[in-house]
Amino acid sequence: MREKTTITHEDFLELSSDIAEAIVVNRIGNLDLVWVKGEDGVYNFTEEAQDIFNENLDTIQQCFRNQFTIINQ
C-alpha cells in the first residue's frame, strides 16, 4: 500500500471548496442562478446552489480524507 500524500488543512479546505464550487457552476450553468447579492453587498450562493455545494463538498472531502493525510500548520 502506498503512503498517503500530506496536505495542509488550509489546502484541504481550499481545494475541496474550489471543486465543489466548480461543480455548482457546471451543474446550474447560469451564473445568475448561482450567485445572489446580499443586502451587505456580498455575493453568496442562491439556496439551490448552496444545497448542491454542501452535498458535493461532503463527498469531495471524504474522498480527500481517504487519499490524503491532512495536517494543521
C-alpha distance (Angstrom), angle and dihedral (degrees) to the residues before:
residue distance angle dihedral
M1 . . .
R2 3.79 . .
E3 3.76 124.4 .
K4 3.79 115.5 -103.6
T5 3.77 118.6 -111.3
T6 3.80 113.2 -114.9
I7 3.81 121.5 -127.9
T8 3.78 131.0 173.0
H9 3.79 121.0 -106.3
E10 3.81 88.3 -117.7
D11 3.83 91.4 55.4
F12 3.82 90.2 44.6
L13 3.82 91.1 55.6
E14 3.79 95.2 42.2
L15 3.80 95.8 47.2
S16 3.80 95.6 44.0
S17 3.82 91.2 47.6
D18 3.81 92.6 47.9
I19 3.80 91.5 51.6
A20 3.81 92.9 46.2
E21 3.82 90.2 49.2
A22 3.82 91.3 49.8
I23 3.82 89.6 52.0
V24 3.83 90.6 51.2
V25 3.80 92.9 50.6
N26 3.80 91.3 44.9
R27 3.79 94.0 48.2
I28 3.81 98.0 44.9
G29 3.79 96.4 33.0
N30 3.80 99.9 -172.8
L31 3.81 108.2 88.0
D32 3.82 90.0 -153.0
L33 3.82 86.6 65.2
V34 3.81 92.1 47.2
W35 3.82 102.3 48.6
V36 3.79 133.2 42.5
K37 3.80 125.7 -176.1
G38 3.79 112.1 -127.5
E39 3.78 127.2 -144.1
D40 3.80 88.2 -98.2
G41 3.81 90.2 59.1
V42 3.81 93.3 -110.3
Y43 3.81 119.5 128.2
N44 3.79 116.5 -127.0
F45 3.77 135.2 172.7
T46 3.78 117.6 -85.0
E47 3.81 113.5 -113.7
E48 3.82 91.9 -98.6
A49 3.80 92.2 47.6
Q50 3.81 91.6 48.3
D51 3.81 90.7 52.4
I52 3.81 91.8 51.4
F53 3.81 91.0 45.4
N54 3.81 92.8 51.6
E55 3.81 93.6 47.4
N56 3.79 92.5 50.6
L57 3.79 96.5 40.3
D58 3.81 91.2 60.0
T59 3.80 91.9 51.8
I60 3.81 94.2 44.7
Q61 3.78 93.3 48.3
Q62 3.79 92.1 49.2
C63 3.81 90.1 52.3
F64 3.80 90.1 50.0
R65 3.80 91.7 49.1
N66 3.80 88.2 54.1
Q67 3.80 93.2 49.8
F68 3.81 105.5 33.3
T69 3.78 139.7 48.0
I70 3.79 104.7 -129.4
I71 3.78 117.2 -151.9
N72 3.81 134.6 -174.8
Q73 3.75 115.2 -122.7
